[in-house]
Amino acid sequence: MAEKTAADDVGDFSLAGLGSLDPPRSSSRWMRPVEAVAALLLVVIIALLFTGVVSRYLFSLPIIWVDEVASLSFLWLAMLGSALAIDRNEHLRLTLFVNFLPERLRQQTDTAALLLVALFLAVMLRPAVEYAMEEVFITSAALNIPMSWRASALPVGIALMLALALYRALRGANPMTVLACVMVVAGATVVLWWLTPGLKMIGNWNIPIFLVGFVALFLVAGVPIAFCFGLGTLAFLTFSTSVPIFVMIGRIDEGMSSIVLLSVPIFVLLGCILDATGMGRAIVDFLASLLGHVRAGMSYVLLGSLFLVSGISGSKVSDMATVAPALFPEMKRRGHKPPEMIALLATGAAMAETVPPSIVLIVLGSAAGVSIAGLFTAGFAIAMVLLLVLAILARWKARHEVSDGVRRAPFSIIKATLLVAAPALVLPFLIRAAVGEGVATATEVSTIAVLYALVIGAVLYGGISRSRLYAMLVETAALSGAILMILGAASAMAWALTQTGFAAQLVAGVQALPGGWLTFMGVTVLIFLVLGCVLEGLPAIVLMAPIMFPVARSLGINDVHYSMVVVTAMNIGLMTPPIGIGFYIACKIGNVAPDEAMRAIWPYIGALLVGLLLIAAVPFFSTALL
């Protein structure tokens, strides 16, 4: 078995068994070739993008086929990675409610969830094959090859996922449980088929039935979020419309394949490298030497570290896993209580989510058509507002802090830690400047950042062994596949919603509300707080952005301003107990019981809400630097 890596930590905390946080398993032996291909595809994508950047900027010779090959490789990476995520149990799912069930009933529910996943994949396999066959007649512009080379990733990935889902569902399962699950699903299908004429007559009332009710039911049952969206959309189209299922495949492809999303797996890999090389720890050590002696100093260090480290990794999970072990022992010595430390860690991670290169901002820019350069620029300012309100609360909380024996670090120590941390400190500002000034796209910057981190890590921080790097590449492929599958399924669901005319009705209804744009901002805050608790950021964004952003634009709200409100509200929801998964991640990292931390986090959630209200009501915070 491969050694434990930073990538394993990201998997443990972010995508494995949402709620229960069950650790992912390593891949099955017969999946090792798929691992190798996925890792190779990731390396190829990084090499291609970097080659394109160097050729264009240094030699003024753009390589026109680079984007096509990268796009082709990206879809294959996404589908193979999603299959790896099924095999490794890394698809994001809500197990909060399932965990309350008795052991036997929980096992039966898990089997049913896997069979539902298999049902969705089995239904989508034929349309995926037809979609790939139709792409034979379309030729790529640069390479002049059939687009079926790219589209074939969909049926291959779906077939592989189907086999894995069935294998995991049937392995060790009670035959009677499997038979009962099949009979229940078959019975429900027959009933819905019989009700189809009536369902078609009720029009948009099918939205709360299928796209809300069914999705919520599957979510509570522990079905992975991507397949909750897929099953809800499949049922909606099949039983309440005349739209062919074939259309779903195109929408899934579109949702997974945006060239902007190429930066997602690369920034995931960057977070792994950051953790493995110790670059994040170097930043923490420098801030501790600089601020550790003042009252509430360690709280400031924790918040500042999250702010800066987030600007490198793009992943709040990696941020918390890097910062907490370095700071918690000293914070405990100074009298900080573990529940208070968890509260500050969780809300600090929510604060830092808008610091570039936030993966959520990249996905939002792709889904809503908002300038990523603008989002990156505004993200710094918004994080500073939230950092300030949390720092004020931390200072008040530290009024009784025990600081006996704490001394200011000598200048020599500060200088030494600064020299070690300097290469890491440069990276977040490099990323922000390159994208914000239009020097390079987020995708190009992600590639440059990964290579920079690898070189600096090898020269100054001890480097990464080949076996460890390979494990990180595989883990990145699995995590990225799980994320991109969610985005694809959510895109299909969002498309189904918009085709019903629901978005136009929503626009008309909101425009008729008293209070204008401020009322709409209040509605937005409530919606995304709830969605952040239940769905996590990425699926909520892809699902709601096509609906909410046109409404915001119709009311004259700036896209970047609205984006900052959406992302901030979602991340507060993500850290809000008793459902918010980010809260449980922080508890696991800090080894504190959720019941204890739950009582301590509410003042910090309140501080973030104050910051959110300021951001929503005052566009200046979001737009001043644009």
DRENPA-485666 format. One record per residue (C-alpha): x, y, z; residue in one letter. Coordinates in steps of 0.25 Angstrom, whole numbers, plus 5000, padded with zeros to 4 digits. Layout:
BEGIN
x=X	y=Y	z=Z	resn=A
...
***
This chain:
BEGIN
x=5000	y=5000	z=5000	resn=M
x=5005	y=5014	z=4997	resn=A
x=5010	y=5022	z=5008	resn=E
x=5001	y=5033	z=5014	resn=K
x=5002	y=5046	z=5006	resn=T
x=4997	y=5060	z=5007	resn=A
x=4987	y=5056	z=4996	resn=A
x=4982	y=5045	z=5005	resn=D
x=4978	y=5056	z=5015	resn=D
x=4971	y=5064	z=5005	resn=V
x=4963	y=5052	z=5001	resn=G
x=4960	y=5048	z=5016	resn=D
x=4954	y=5061	z=5019	resn=F
x=4948	y=5066	z=5007	resn=S
x=4941	y=5056	z=4998	resn=L
x=4940	y=5043	z=5006	resn=A
x=4927	y=5040	z=5013	resn=G
x=4921	y=5054	z=5015	resn=L
x=4917	y=5054	z=5030	resn=G
x=4923	y=5042	z=5034	resn=S
x=4937	y=5045	z=5028	resn=L
x=4940	y=5031	z=5026	resn=D
x=4954	y=5030	z=5020	resn=P
x=4955	y=5026	z=5005	resn=P
x=4961	y=5013	z=5002	resn=R
x=4973	y=5011	z=4992	resn=S
x=4969	y=5006	z=4978	resn=S
x=4966	y=4992	z=4975	resn=S
x=4978	y=4985	z=4969	resn=R
x=4971	y=4983	z=4955	resn=W
x=4969	y=4998	z=4955	resn=M
x=4984	y=5001	z=4955	resn=R
x=4985	y=5003	z=4940	resn=P
x=4973	y=5013	z=4941	resn=V
x=4981	y=5020	z=4952	resn=E
x=4994	y=5020	z=4943	resn=A
x=4986	y=5026	z=4931	resn=V
x=4979	y=5037	z=4939	resn=A
x=4992	y=5041	z=4946	resn=A
x=4999	y=5041	z=4932	resn=L
x=4987	y=5050	z=4926	resn=L
x=4989	y=5060	z=4938	resn=L
x=5004	y=5061	z=4935	resn=V
x=5001	y=5063	z=4920	resn=V
x=4991	y=5074	z=4922	resn=I
x=5001	y=5081	z=4931	resn=I
x=5012	y=5079	z=4921	resn=A
x=5003	y=5084	z=4909	resn=L
x=4998	y=5096	z=4916	resn=L
x=5012	y=5100	z=4921	resn=F
x=5018	y=5098	z=4907	resn=T
x=5007	y=5107	z=4901	resn=G
x=5010	y=5118	z=4911	resn=V
x=5025	y=5118	z=4909	resn=V
x=5023	y=5118	z=4893	resn=S
x=5013	y=5129	z=4893	resn=R
x=5020	y=5138	z=4903	resn=Y
x=5034	y=5136	z=4901	resn=L
x=5034	y=5133	z=4886	resn=F
x=5021	y=5139	z=4881	resn=S
x=5018	y=5126	z=4875	resn=L
x=5004	y=5121	z=4879	resn=P
x=5002	y=5106	z=4878	resn=I
x=4988	y=5105	z=4873	resn=I
x=4986	y=5091	z=4876	resn=W
x=4989	y=5091	z=4890	resn=V
x=4975	y=5095	z=4895	resn=D
x=4969	y=5084	z=4887	resn=E
x=4978	y=5073	z=4892	resn=V
x=4977	y=5078	z=4907	resn=A
x=4962	y=5078	z=4905	resn=S
x=4962	y=5064	z=4900	resn=L
x=4971	y=5059	z=4911	resn=S
x=4963	y=5067	z=4921	resn=F
x=4950	y=5060	z=4919	resn=L
x=4957	y=5046	z=4919	resn=W
x=4963	y=5050	z=4932	resn=L
x=4950	y=5054	z=4938	resn=A
x=4943	y=5041	z=4934	resn=M
x=4954	y=5032	z=4939	resn=L
x=4956	y=5040	z=4951	resn=G
x=4941	y=5039	z=4954	resn=S
x=4942	y=5024	z=4953	resn=A
x=4954	y=5024	z=4962	resn=L
x=4946	y=5032	z=4972	resn=A
x=4935	y=5021	z=4972	resn=I
x=4946	y=5010	z=4974	resn=D
x=4952	y=5018	z=4986	resn=R
x=4939	y=5023	z=4992	resn=N
x=4943	y=5038	z=4990	resn=E
x=4930	y=5043	z=4983	resn=H
x=4924	y=5054	z=4992	resn=L
x=4911	y=5050	z=4999	resn=R
x=4903	y=5053	z=5011	resn=L
x=4903	y=5042	z=5022	resn=T
x=4899	y=5051	z=5034	resn=L
x=4885	y=5044	z=5034	resn=F
x=4889	y=5030	z=5030	resn=V
x=4899	y=5030	z=5042	resn=N
x=4887	y=5031	z=5051	resn=F
x=4882	y=5017	z=5046	resn=L
x=4885	y=5004	z=5052	resn=P
x=4897	y=4997	z=5046	resn=E
x=4889	y=4987	z=5038	resn=R
x=4879	y=4997	z=5033	resn=L
x=4891	y=5006	z=5029	resn=R
x=4897	y=4995	z=5021	resn=Q
x=4884	y=4993	z=5014	resn=Q
x=4883	y=5008	z=5011	resn=T
x=4897	y=5008	z=5006	resn=D
x=4894	y=4996	z=4997	resn=T
x=4882	y=5003	z=4992	resn=A
x=4890	y=5016	z=4989	resn=A
x=4900	y=5009	z=4981	resn=L
x=4889	y=5002	z=4973	resn=L
x=4883	y=5015	z=4970	resn=L
x=4896	y=5020	z=4965	resn=V
x=4897	y=5008	z=4956	resn=A
x=4883	y=5010	z=4951	resn=L
x=4886	y=5024	z=4947	resn=F
x=4899	y=5020	z=4940	resn=L
x=4892	y=5008	z=4933	resn=A
x=4881	y=5017	z=4927	resn=V
x=4892	y=5028	z=4922	resn=M
x=4901	y=5017	z=4916	resn=L
x=4893	y=5016	z=4903	resn=R
x=4891	y=5031	z=4901	resn=P
x=4906	y=5033	z=4904	resn=A
x=4910	y=5023	z=4893	resn=V
x=4900	y=5030	z=4883	resn=E
x=4906	y=5043	z=4887	resn=Y
x=4920	y=5038	z=4884	resn=A
x=4916	y=5032	z=4870	resn=M
x=4910	y=5045	z=4866	resn=E
x=4923	y=5053	z=4869	resn=E
x=4929	y=5045	z=4858	resn=V
x=4923	y=5054	z=4848	resn=F
x=4930	y=5066	z=4855	resn=I
x=4944	y=5069	z=4852	resn=T
x=4953	y=5077	z=4862	resn=S
x=4958	y=5091	z=4856	resn=A
x=4973	y=5089	z=4859	resn=A
x=4976	y=5074	z=4859	resn=L
x=4966	y=5071	z=4848	resn=N
x=4962	y=5058	z=4856	resn=I
x=4947	y=5053	z=4859	resn=P
x=4942	y=5059	z=4872	resn=M
x=4938	y=5044	z=4876	resn=S
x=4953	y=5043	z=4881	resn=W
x=4949	y=5052	z=4892	resn=R
x=4934	y=5048	z=4894	resn=A
x=4937	y=5034	z=4895	resn=S
x=4942	y=5037	z=4909	resn=A
x=4927	y=5038	z=4913	resn=L
x=4923	y=5024	z=4910	resn=P
x=4936	y=5018	z=4915	resn=V
x=4936	y=5025	z=4928	resn=G
x=4921	y=5022	z=4930	resn=I
x=4923	y=5007	z=4927	resn=A
x=4934	y=5007	z=4937	resn=L
x=4927	y=5014	z=4948	resn=M
x=4915	y=5004	z=4945	resn=L
x=4923	y=4992	z=4947	resn=A
x=4930	y=4998	z=4960	resn=L
x=4916	y=5002	z=4966	resn=A
x=4910	y=4988	z=4963	resn=L
x=4923	y=4981	z=4969	resn=Y
x=4923	y=4990	z=4981	resn=R
x=4907	y=4988	z=4983	resn=A
x=4907	y=4973	z=4981	resn=L
x=4920	y=4970	z=4989	resn=R
x=4916	y=4964	z=5002	resn=G
x=4902	y=4969	z=5001	resn=A
x=4890	y=4960	z=5006	resn=N
x=4883	y=4955	z=4993	resn=P
x=4870	y=4958	z=4999	resn=M
x=4874	y=4973	z=5002	resn=T
x=4878	y=4974	z=4987	resn=V
x=4865	y=4968	z=4983	resn=L
x=4857	y=4977	z=4992	resn=A
x=4864	y=4989	z=4987	resn=C
x=4862	y=4985	z=4972	resn=V
x=4847	y=4982	z=4975	resn=M
x=4845	y=4996	z=4981	resn=V
x=4852	y=5003	z=4970	resn=V
x=4844	y=4996	z=4960	resn=A
x=4831	y=4998	z=4967	resn=G
x=4834	y=5013	z=4968	resn=A
x=4837	y=5013	z=4953	resn=T
x=4824	y=5006	z=4949	resn=V
x=4816	y=5016	z=4958	resn=V
x=4823	y=5028	z=4952	resn=L
x=4821	y=5023	z=4938	resn=W
x=4806	y=5021	z=4941	resn=W
x=4805	y=5035	z=4946	resn=L
x=4813	y=5041	z=4934	resn=T
x=4801	y=5047	z=4927	resn=P
x=4796	y=5054	z=4940	resn=G
x=4810	y=5059	z=4943	resn=L
x=4812	y=5065	z=4929	resn=K
x=4799	y=5073	z=4931	resn=M
x=4803	y=5080	z=4944	resn=I
x=4815	y=5087	z=4938	resn=G
x=4825	y=5093	z=4947	resn=N
x=4819	y=5087	z=4959	resn=W
x=4828	y=5075	z=4955	resn=N
x=4840	y=5084	z=4959	resn=I
x=4838	y=5083	z=4974	resn=P
x=4834	y=5068	z=4972	resn=I
x=4846	y=5063	z=4964	resn=F
x=4857	y=5074	z=4965	resn=L
x=4855	y=5077	z=4980	resn=V
x=4847	y=5065	z=4986	resn=G
x=4854	y=5054	z=4979	resn=F
x=4868	y=5060	z=4980	resn=V
x=4866	y=5063	z=4995	resn=A
x=4861	y=5048	z=4997	resn=L
x=4874	y=5043	z=4990	resn=F
x=4883	y=5052	z=4998	resn=L
x=4877	y=5048	z=5011	resn=V
x=4879	y=5033	z=5007	resn=A
x=4894	y=5035	z=5005	resn=G
x=4894	y=5035	z=4989	resn=V
x=4906	y=5043	z=4985	resn=P
x=4902	y=5057	z=4981	resn=I
x=4906	y=5056	z=4966	resn=A
x=4896	y=5044	z=4965	resn=F
x=4886	y=5051	z=4973	resn=C
x=4885	y=5062	z=4963	resn=F
x=4886	y=5052	z=4951	resn=G
x=4875	y=5043	z=4957	resn=L
x=4866	y=5055	z=4960	resn=G
x=4868	y=5061	z=4946	resn=T
x=4866	y=5047	z=4939	resn=L
x=4853	y=5045	z=4946	resn=A
x=4848	y=5059	z=4943	resn=F
x=4851	y=5058	z=4928	resn=L
x=4846	y=5044	z=4927	resn=T
x=4833	y=5045	z=4934	resn=F
x=4829	y=5060	z=4933	resn=S
x=4834	y=5064	z=4919	resn=T
x=4836	y=5059	z=4905	resn=S
x=4851	y=5063	z=4905	resn=V
x=4860	y=5051	z=4901	resn=P
x=4870	y=5046	z=4911	resn=I
x=4880	y=5048	z=4900	resn=F
x=4880	y=5063	z=4903	resn=V
x=4886	y=5060	z=4917	resn=M
x=4899	y=5055	z=4912	resn=I
x=4902	y=5068	z=4904	resn=G
x=4899	y=5076	z=4917	resn=R
x=4908	y=5067	z=4925	resn=I
x=4919	y=5068	z=4915	resn=D
x=4917	y=5083	z=4915	resn=E
x=4917	y=5085	z=4930	resn=G
x=4930	y=5077	z=4931	resn=M
x=4938	y=5082	z=4919	resn=S
x=4939	y=5097	z=4921	resn=S
x=4954	y=5101	z=4918	resn=I
x=4954	y=5109	z=4930	resn=V
x=4951	y=5097	z=4939	resn=L
x=4965	y=5091	z=4934	resn=L
x=4971	y=5099	z=4946	resn=S
x=4963	y=5091	z=4956	resn=V
x=4971	y=5078	z=4956	resn=P
x=4984	y=5086	z=4955	resn=I
x=4980	y=5095	z=4967	resn=F
x=4976	y=5082	z=4975	resn=V
x=4990	y=5077	z=4972	resn=L
x=4996	y=5090	z=4976	resn=L
x=4990	y=5088	z=4990	resn=G
x=4996	y=5074	z=4991	resn=C
x=5010	y=5080	z=4987	resn=I
x=5008	y=5091	z=4997	resn=L
x=5005	y=5081	z=5008	resn=D
x=5016	y=5071	z=5004	resn=A
x=5027	y=5081	z=5003	resn=T
x=5024	y=5088	z=5016	resn=G
x=5023	y=5102	z=5009	resn=M
x=5010	y=5105	z=5017	resn=G
x=5017	y=5101	z=5030	resn=R
x=5028	y=5111	z=5026	resn=A
x=5017	y=5122	z=5025	resn=I
x=5011	y=5118	z=5039	resn=V
x=5025	y=5119	z=5045	resn=D
x=5028	y=5133	z=5040	resn=F
x=5015	y=5139	z=5045	resn=L
x=5016	y=5132	z=5058	resn=A
x=5030	y=5138	z=5060	resn=S
x=5024	y=5152	z=5056	resn=L
x=5011	y=5152	z=5063	resn=L
x=5012	y=5141	z=5074	resn=G
x=5016	y=5150	z=5085	resn=H
x=5003	y=5160	z=5085	resn=V
x=4990	y=5157	z=5092	resn=R
x=4982	y=5149	z=5083	resn=A
x=4994	y=5147	z=5075	resn=G
x=4993	y=5132	z=5072	resn=M
x=4978	y=5135	z=5067	resn=S
x=4984	y=5146	z=5058	resn=Y
x=4994	y=5136	z=5053	resn=V
x=4984	y=5125	z=5050	resn=L
x=4975	y=5135	z=5042	resn=L
x=4987	y=5141	z=5035	resn=G
x=4992	y=5127	z=5032	resn=S
x=4979	y=5122	z=5026	resn=L
x=4978	y=5135	z=5018	resn=F
x=4992	y=5133	z=5012	resn=L
x=4992	y=5118	z=5010	resn=V
x=4978	y=5119	z=5004	resn=S
x=4985	y=5128	z=4993	resn=G
x=4994	y=5116	z=4989	resn=I
x=4986	y=5103	z=4991	resn=S
x=4972	y=5108	z=4986	resn=G
x=4966	y=5097	z=4996	resn=S
x=4961	y=5100	z=5010	resn=K
x=4963	y=5086	z=5014	resn=V
x=4978	y=5086	z=5011	resn=S
x=4978	y=5100	z=5018	resn=D
x=4972	y=5095	z=5031	resn=M
x=4981	y=5082	z=5031	resn=A
x=4993	y=5090	z=5029	resn=T
x=4991	y=5101	z=5039	resn=V
x=4984	y=5094	z=5051	resn=A
x=4995	y=5084	z=5055	resn=P
x=5005	y=5095	z=5054	resn=A
x=4998	y=5105	z=5064	resn=L
x=4988	y=5097	z=5073	resn=F
x=4999	y=5092	z=5083	resn=P
x=5004	y=5106	z=5086	resn=E
x=4989	y=5112	z=5086	resn=M
x=4986	y=5101	z=5096	resn=K
x=4998	y=5105	z=5105	resn=R
x=4993	y=5120	z=5105	resn=R
x=4979	y=5116	z=5110	resn=G
x=4971	y=5114	z=5097	resn=H
x=4961	y=5104	z=5099	resn=K
x=4960	y=5093	z=5088	resn=P
x=4945	y=5096	z=5084	resn=P
x=4949	y=5111	z=5082	resn=E
x=4961	y=5107	z=5074	resn=M
x=4952	y=5099	z=5065	resn=I
x=4942	y=5110	z=5064	resn=A
x=4953	y=5120	z=5059	resn=L
x=4959	y=5110	z=5050	resn=L
x=4946	y=5107	z=5043	resn=A
x=4941	y=5121	z=5041	resn=T
x=4955	y=5125	z=5037	resn=G
x=4955	y=5115	z=5026	resn=A
x=4941	y=5121	z=5022	resn=A
x=4947	y=5135	z=5022	resn=M
x=4959	y=5130	z=5013	resn=A
x=4950	y=5124	z=5002	resn=E
x=4950	y=5136	z=4994	resn=T
x=4965	y=5138	z=4994	resn=V
x=4971	y=5134	z=4980	resn=P
x=4973	y=5123	z=4975	resn=P
x=4959	y=5119	z=4981	resn=S
x=4954	y=5107	z=4973	resn=I
x=4940	y=5112	z=4976	resn=V
x=4943	y=5125	z=4969	resn=L
x=4948	y=5118	z=4957	resn=I
x=4936	y=5109	z=4956	resn=V
x=4927	y=5121	z=4958	resn=L
x=4933	y=5129	z=4947	resn=G
x=4931	y=5118	z=4938	resn=S
x=4917	y=5115	z=4942	resn=A
x=4912	y=5130	z=4942	resn=A
x=4921	y=5136	z=4931	resn=G
x=4928	y=5145	z=4941	resn=V
x=4942	y=5150	z=4939	resn=S
x=4951	y=5142	z=4948	resn=I
x=4961	y=5153	z=4948	resn=A
x=4950	y=5162	z=4954	resn=G
x=4947	y=5151	z=4964	resn=L
x=4961	y=5149	z=4968	resn=F
x=4963	y=5164	z=4970	resn=T
x=4950	y=5166	z=4978	resn=A
x=4953	y=5153	z=4986	resn=G
x=4965	y=5159	z=4994	resn=F
x=4957	y=5171	z=4998	resn=A
x=4945	y=5162	z=5003	resn=I
x=4954	y=5153	z=5011	resn=A
x=4960	y=5165	z=5017	resn=M
x=4946	y=5170	z=5022	resn=V
x=4943	y=5156	z=5028	resn=L
x=4957	y=5155	z=5034	resn=L
x=4955	y=5168	z=5041	resn=L
x=4942	y=5164	z=5048	resn=V
x=4948	y=5151	z=5052	resn=L
x=4961	y=5158	z=5057	resn=A
x=4952	y=5167	z=5066	resn=I
x=4944	y=5156	z=5072	resn=L
x=4957	y=5148	z=5074	resn=A
x=4963	y=5160	z=5081	resn=R
x=4951	y=5161	z=5090	resn=W
x=4951	y=5146	z=5093	resn=K
x=4966	y=5147	z=5097	resn=A
x=4964	y=5157	z=5108	resn=R
x=4967	y=5146	z=5118	resn=H
x=4978	y=5139	z=5110	resn=E
x=4990	y=5134	z=5119	resn=V
x=5002	y=5140	z=5113	resn=S
x=5012	y=5138	z=5124	resn=D
x=5026	y=5135	z=5119	resn=G
x=5023	y=5139	z=5105	resn=V
x=5034	y=5148	z=5099	resn=R
x=5035	y=5155	z=5086	resn=R
x=5043	y=5146	z=5076	resn=A
x=5057	y=5152	z=5073	resn=P
x=5059	y=5159	z=5060	resn=F
x=5069	y=5148	z=5056	resn=S
x=5058	y=5137	z=5057	resn=I
x=5048	y=5146	z=5050	resn=I
x=5058	y=5148	z=5039	resn=K
x=5061	y=5133	z=5038	resn=A
x=5047	y=5129	z=5037	resn=T
x=5044	y=5140	z=5027	resn=L
x=5056	y=5135	z=5018	resn=L
x=5050	y=5121	z=5018	resn=V
x=5036	y=5126	z=5016	resn=A
x=5039	y=5136	z=5005	resn=A
x=5038	y=5127	z=4993	resn=P
x=5024	y=5122	z=4998	resn=A
x=5019	y=5136	z=5002	resn=L
x=5022	y=5141	z=4988	resn=V
x=5013	y=5130	z=4981	resn=L
x=4999	y=5135	z=4985	resn=P
x=5002	y=5150	z=4981	resn=F
x=5008	y=5144	z=4968	resn=L
x=4995	y=5137	z=4965	resn=I
x=4986	y=5149	z=4968	resn=R
x=4995	y=5158	z=4960	resn=A
x=4996	y=5149	z=4948	resn=A
x=4981	y=5147	z=4947	resn=V
x=4977	y=5161	z=4951	resn=G
x=4986	y=5168	z=4942	resn=E
x=4982	y=5159	z=4930	resn=G
x=4996	y=5154	z=4928	resn=V
x=4991	y=5140	z=4928	resn=A
x=4978	y=5132	z=4930	resn=T
x=4975	y=5124	z=4943	resn=A
x=4978	y=5111	z=4936	resn=T
x=4992	y=5116	z=4931	resn=E
x=4995	y=5122	z=4945	resn=V
x=4991	y=5109	z=4952	resn=S
x=5001	y=5101	z=4943	resn=T
x=5012	y=5111	z=4946	resn=I
x=5009	y=5111	z=4961	resn=A
x=5010	y=5096	z=4961	resn=V
x=5024	y=5096	z=4954	resn=L
x=5028	y=5107	z=4963	resn=Y
x=5024	y=5099	z=4975	resn=A
x=5031	y=5087	z=4970	resn=L
x=5044	y=5094	z=4967	resn=V
x=5044	y=5102	z=4980	resn=I
x=5040	y=5090	z=4988	resn=G
x=5051	y=5082	z=4982	resn=A
x=5062	y=5093	z=4984	resn=V
x=5058	y=5098	z=4998	resn=L
x=5048	y=5089	z=5005	resn=Y
x=5054	y=5075	z=5002	resn=G
x=5045	y=5071	z=4990	resn=G
x=5036	y=5060	z=4988	resn=I
x=5039	y=5045	z=4985	resn=S
x=5034	y=5039	z=4972	resn=R
x=5025	y=5029	z=4979	resn=S
x=5019	y=5041	z=4987	resn=R
x=5017	y=5049	z=4975	resn=L
x=5010	y=5038	z=4967	resn=Y
x=5001	y=5036	z=4979	resn=A
x=4998	y=5051	z=4979	resn=M
x=4995	y=5050	z=4964	resn=L
x=4985	y=5039	z=4966	resn=V
x=4978	y=5045	z=4977	resn=E
x=4977	y=5058	z=4970	resn=T
x=4971	y=5051	z=4958	resn=A
x=4960	y=5044	z=4967	resn=A
x=4957	y=5057	z=4975	resn=L
x=4956	y=5064	z=4962	resn=S
x=4947	y=5054	z=4955	resn=G
x=4938	y=5054	z=4967	resn=A
x=4937	y=5069	z=4966	resn=I
x=4935	y=5070	z=4951	resn=L
x=4924	y=5059	z=4952	resn=M
x=4916	y=5068	z=4961	resn=I
x=4918	y=5080	z=4952	resn=L
x=4913	y=5072	z=4940	resn=G
x=4901	y=5066	z=4947	resn=A
x=4898	y=5080	z=4953	resn=A
x=4899	y=5086	z=4939	resn=S
x=4889	y=5076	z=4934	resn=A
x=4879	y=5079	z=4945	resn=M
x=4881	y=5094	z=4944	resn=A
x=4878	y=5093	z=4929	resn=W
x=4865	y=5085	z=4932	resn=A
x=4861	y=5096	z=4941	resn=L
x=4864	y=5108	z=4932	resn=T
x=4856	y=5100	z=4920	resn=Q
x=4844	y=5100	z=4928	resn=T
x=4843	y=5115	z=4928	resn=G
x=4845	y=5115	z=4944	resn=F
x=4856	y=5125	z=4943	resn=A
x=4848	y=5135	z=4935	resn=A
x=4837	y=5134	z=4945	resn=Q
x=4846	y=5136	z=4957	resn=L
x=4852	y=5148	z=4950	resn=V
x=4837	y=5154	z=4949	resn=A
x=4834	y=5150	z=4963	resn=G
x=4847	y=5156	z=4969	resn=V
x=4845	y=5169	z=4962	resn=Q
x=4831	y=5171	z=4968	resn=A
x=4836	y=5169	z=4982	resn=L
x=4837	y=5182	z=4990	resn=P
x=4851	y=5187	z=4994	resn=G
x=4857	y=5185	z=4980	resn=G
x=4871	y=5179	z=4980	resn=W
x=4873	y=5179	z=4995	resn=L
x=4862	y=5170	z=4997	resn=T
x=4867	y=5161	z=4986	resn=F
x=4881	y=5161	z=4993	resn=M
x=4874	y=5156	z=5006	resn=G
x=4867	y=5145	z=4999	resn=V
x=4881	y=5141	z=4992	resn=T
x=4887	y=5141	z=5006	resn=V
x=4877	y=5131	z=5012	resn=L
x=4877	y=5122	z=4999	resn=I
x=4892	y=5121	z=4999	resn=F
x=4893	y=5119	z=5014	resn=L
x=4884	y=5107	z=5013	resn=V
x=4890	y=5102	z=5001	resn=L
x=4904	y=5103	z=5007	resn=G
x=4900	y=5095	z=5018	resn=C
x=4894	y=5084	z=5010	resn=V
x=4901	y=5083	z=4996	resn=L
x=4915	y=5089	z=4998	resn=E
x=4919	y=5100	z=4989	resn=G
x=4922	y=5095	z=4976	resn=L
x=4909	y=5088	z=4973	resn=P
x=4901	y=5099	z=4979	resn=A
x=4908	y=5109	z=4969	resn=I
x=4906	y=5101	z=4957	resn=V
x=4892	y=5098	z=4960	resn=L
x=4887	y=5112	z=4964	resn=M
x=4896	y=5122	z=4956	resn=A
x=4889	y=5120	z=4943	resn=P
x=4876	y=5124	z=4950	resn=I
x=4880	y=5135	z=4960	resn=M
x=4890	y=5143	z=4952	resn=F
x=4881	y=5147	z=4942	resn=P
x=4871	y=5152	z=4953	resn=V
x=4883	y=5160	z=4959	resn=A
x=4887	y=5166	z=4946	resn=R
x=4872	y=5170	z=4943	resn=S
x=4873	y=5178	z=4957	resn=L
x=4886	y=5185	z=4953	resn=G
x=4894	y=5177	z=4963	resn=I
x=4909	y=5176	z=4959	resn=N
x=4913	y=5162	z=4955	resn=D
x=4926	y=5162	z=4964	resn=V
x=4918	y=5168	z=4976	resn=H
x=4907	y=5158	z=4975	resn=Y
x=4918	y=5147	z=4973	resn=S
x=4925	y=5151	z=4986	resn=M
x=4911	y=5150	z=4994	resn=V
x=4908	y=5137	z=4988	resn=V
x=4922	y=5131	z=4991	resn=V
x=4922	y=5137	z=5005	resn=T
x=4908	y=5132	z=5009	resn=A
x=4911	y=5118	z=5004	resn=M
x=4924	y=5117	z=5012	resn=N
x=4917	y=5122	z=5025	resn=I
x=4906	y=5111	z=5022	resn=G
x=4917	y=5101	z=5020	resn=L
x=4923	y=5103	z=5034	resn=M
x=4909	y=5104	z=5041	resn=T
x=4905	y=5093	z=5050	resn=P
x=4898	y=5083	z=5051	resn=P
x=4899	y=5080	z=5036	resn=I
x=4910	y=5088	z=5030	resn=G
x=4921	y=5078	z=5026	resn=I
x=4933	y=5088	z=5027	resn=G
x=4930	y=5089	z=5042	resn=F
x=4932	y=5074	z=5043	resn=Y
x=4944	y=5074	z=5035	resn=I
x=4950	y=5085	z=5045	resn=A
x=4946	y=5076	z=5057	resn=C
x=4953	y=5064	z=5051	resn=K
x=4965	y=5072	z=5048	resn=I
x=4966	y=5077	z=5062	resn=G
x=4961	y=5064	z=5069	resn=N
x=4950	y=5071	z=5076	resn=V
x=4936	y=5065	z=5078	resn=A
x=4926	y=5073	z=5069	resn=P
x=4916	y=5074	z=5081	resn=D
x=4927	y=5082	z=5089	resn=E
x=4931	y=5091	z=5077	resn=A
x=4916	y=5094	z=5073	resn=M
x=4914	y=5102	z=5086	resn=R
x=4927	y=5110	z=5083	resn=A
x=4925	y=5114	z=5068	resn=I
x=4912	y=5122	z=5069	resn=W
x=4919	y=5135	z=5072	resn=P
x=4929	y=5133	z=5061	resn=Y
x=4917	y=5130	z=5051	resn=I
x=4911	y=5143	z=5056	resn=G
x=4923	y=5151	z=5053	resn=A
x=4924	y=5145	z=5039	resn=L
x=4909	y=5149	z=5037	resn=L
x=4912	y=5163	z=5041	resn=V
x=4923	y=5163	z=5030	resn=G
x=4913	y=5157	z=5020	resn=L
x=4903	y=5167	z=5022	resn=L
x=4913	y=5178	z=5021	resn=L
x=4918	y=5172	z=5008	resn=I
x=4904	y=5170	z=5002	resn=A
x=4899	y=5184	z=5006	resn=A
x=4912	y=5192	z=5002	resn=V
x=4916	y=5189	z=4987	resn=P
x=4929	y=5197	z=4990	resn=F
x=4936	y=5186	z=4997	resn=F
x=4934	y=5177	z=4985	resn=S
x=4936	y=5187	z=4973	resn=T
x=4946	y=5197	z=4979	resn=A
x=4958	y=5190	z=4973	resn=L
x=4952	y=5186	z=4959	resn=L
***
